[in-house]
Amino acid sequence: MRDIKNIDLNLLKALDALLDERSVTRAAERLSLTQPAMSGMLTRLRESFNDPLFVRSQRGVVPTERALELAAPVKQVLAEIAVLLTPTEFDPLTATMTLSIAATDYALQAVAVPFVLELKKRAPNIRVALLPIENENLHSQLERGDIQLVLLSPANSPPDLHARRLFDEEYVCVMRDGHPAAQTSLSLDEFCRLEHALFSYNGGCFSGATDEALAKIGRERQVMLSVKSFLVMTNIVRASDLISVVPKRLVEHLDGLATQETPLPVEGFALVAAWHERTHKDPAQRWIRDLLFELFITD
């Protein structure tokens, strides 16, 4: 390998892009370069590291062992350089940037929506992209900086991310205003007799935390509808005699719905905010996380 002083920063960016994309064409697009320019940078990288680094395959290029060894150090170097080039002070009133947040369907409505409304008041020029979580790509999206923040349960948070607990959520029973069962406290027998709608994170499931709690006491309910969207489910409940057990924060400000305590204890869940090391010390991202914590951490 040549002296490190002769390694162009742009070459390291090219190497990082090639390792992520595994394609010269896609890496070129990511860096806004032509394909010949990217091929030229790959040639220079091979000369610098005295290794082929990538070999052609049917679907693009495959990294050599040496390239894989370089992946983590290169990302670390680029992250540290990004911190060095970032202004030490962050002014939310004048900041212009794009913030990408990935979240579960629940968190998008219960956390991301009120967070964005407050963010726009304090940092009016920050653009926000709210995205669904792609479990199989989540870590690489955070590592590349495609996403800066993710809202999810602790069990689903990758172990090598920074994370902070926002709050613990509890379940309530919800039904339309005027539902016959809304007039009095819901008994366990009536709860089991009525027809239920259930939110299914993966879609198509007719059993959840409530059914686990019922099974422990030898009871079961009638789940007649499984929906992958909280918004769709609450709209159906509002227009029918179906009832549902849902996270409290999801429905506490919705019109046309009546809520009651569940007639048996149902274990709730926690929500955490998680982020990658590459944004951990970034002043803008720290300010954004502090705002999130201010709004949702109460203890």
Buried (B, 14 or more C-beta within 10 A) or exposed (E): EEEEEEBEEEBBBBBBBBBBBBBBEBBBBBBEBEEEEBEEBBEBBBEBBEBBBBEEEEEBBEBBEEBEEBBEEBBEBBBEEBBEEBEEEBEBEEBEBEBBBBBBBBBBBBBBEBBBEEBEEEBEEBEBEBBEBEEEEBBEBBBBBBBBBBBBBEEBBBEEBEBEBBBEBBBBBBBBEEBEBBEEEBEBEBBBEBBBBBBBEEEEBEBBBBBEBBEEEEBEBEBEBBBBBBEBBBBBBBEBEBBBBBBBBBBEEBEEBBBBBBBBEBEEBEBBBBBBBBBBEBBBBBBBBEBBEEBBEEE
